[in-house]
Amino acid sequence: MSEIRLSKSCIGAEEKTAVMRVLDKGFLGMGQEVMAFEEELSDFFNRPTVCVVNGTAALQLALEAADIGVGDEVLVQSLTYVASFQAISAAGAIPVACDVNLSTVGIDLDDAANKITSKTKAIMPVHYAGGVGDLEGVYDFSKKYGLRVIEDAAHAFGTMYKGSKVGNLGDIVCFSLDGIKNITSGEGGCIVTNDQSILDRVKDSRLLGVKKDSEKRFSGKRSWDPDVERQGWRYHMSDIMAAIGRVQLANFDYHKSQRQTLAKYYVKKLKEVDSISIFDHDYNDVVPHIFVIQLDPEIDRMKLIKFMSDKDIPVGIHYKPNHELSYFRNVNIESLKNTDLISGHLLTLPLHPEITEKNIDWIVSSLIMGIKNNA
Ligand SMILES: *Cc1c(COP(=O)(O)O)cnc(C)c1O
């Protein structure tokens, strides 16, 4: 059987042709391709979209554009990729580690409410594994406490929530287009919002804060008499990246249906397996970035990982909670009940568009064997 990968950048001939087209033009920076990609993403979300260099930068610039910075606190679940925490920290703000809800693995709003202070400015719900949890509850919460919402939708490109695409509704929604996410532009990220002041700020701050530089570059010009009013970064997307992303977006139906079909197949196979549980996602709506199972507490996870890897099946851990990392430990030393309960027992099984049902048969039968041999 061919090598099974935990995740994979699934790139075809069309992406290669698109990159060659850019290389042949002799212009690799931010120009016509990025402009076209932004227009196509705006059509996809039915909302204005700005592209940046990666998803972490998208979160950082979104926070800064919302005037969230030094001394401000942002509520975020501890059980997320460290990118969520680092983006908040990069904006100068403090990530306040919150617990998760056991059924949705989204932020626990009761715990978040306990952590509100006079410095709390925003909440960052993380759409863990592609599911959005109680997003309506998050927006009710944000209204009640007067907070901005910056959605970390890195896992949820294409996911539908109550009949709308994630990104189509809400305050500020950030996506990652990195190599293994639901679609990729190599590296990349984007910010989707209806808030014009956020859009204007982000367009300048991705290009070192040079005012109106985005429009100049899209029309093939530069500003030779620029003004800069605030700190900016070199966080723009390049035409090479956008060329890859445009093809991936055009073929999104393929990526989406593969991920959903494979996740449904996992669910069907895993339903019969004792000693594990699976999260309650409807894979007609959710486009899963990762497929995570929860092992019963008596299973030795590290031993199971070793068993699987001896069978050449890579499995993963998403994630070590951020409140356990040295850099973020001081932020919140309290224990997080649900996070502490489940985080040691989560296991990510291989998922990407090129996995086959035969692969999944083998992965699941190996998992069953591994659990039997675990004692
Ligand atoms: C991937 C990811 C990001 C950051 O995206 P990059 O494009 O890798 O910078 C942020 N949050 C979560 C939960 C992610 O998985």
The ligand as an SDF file (V2000), in Angstrom:
LIG
                    3D

 15 15  0  0  0  0  0  0  0  0999 V2000
   -2.8960   26.8540   10.9370 C   0  0  0  0  0  0  0  0  0  0  0  0
   -3.4950   27.5960   12.0670 C   0  0  0  0  0  0  0  0  0  0  0  0
   -3.3080   28.9710   12.2840 C   0  0  0  0  0  0  0  0  0  0  0  0
   -2.2890   29.8060   11.5850 C   0  0  0  0  0  0  0  0  0  0  0  0
   -2.2120   29.6900   10.2560 O   0  0  0  0  0  0  0  0  0  0  0  0
   -0.8070   29.7670    9.5170 P   0  0  0  0  0  0  0  0  0  0  0  0
   -1.2360   29.9910    8.1090 O   0  0  0  0  0  0  0  0  0  0  0  0
   -0.1290   28.4630    9.7220 O   0  0  0  0  0  0  0  0  0  0  0  0
   -0.0530   30.9080   10.0770 O   0  0  0  0  0  0  0  0  0  0  0  0
   -4.0190   29.5870   13.2980 C   0  0  0  0  0  0  0  0  0  0  0  0
   -4.8450   28.9020   14.0880 N   0  0  0  0  0  0  0  0  0  0  0  0
   -5.0420   27.5740   13.9440 C   0  0  0  0  0  0  0  0  0  0  0  0
   -5.9840   26.8800   14.8560 C   0  0  0  0  0  0  0  0  0  0  0  0
   -4.3490   26.8790   12.9340 C   0  0  0  0  0  0  0  0  0  0  0  0
   -4.5070   25.5620   12.8280 O   0  0  0  0  0  0  0  0  0  0  0  0
  1  2  1  0
  2  3  1  0
  2 14  2  0
  3  4  1  0
  3 10  2  0
  4  5  1  0
  5  6  1  0
  6  7  2  0
  6  8  1  0
  6  9  1  0
 10 11  1  0
 11 12  2  0
 12 13  1  0
 12 14  1  0
 14 15  1  0
M  END
$$$$
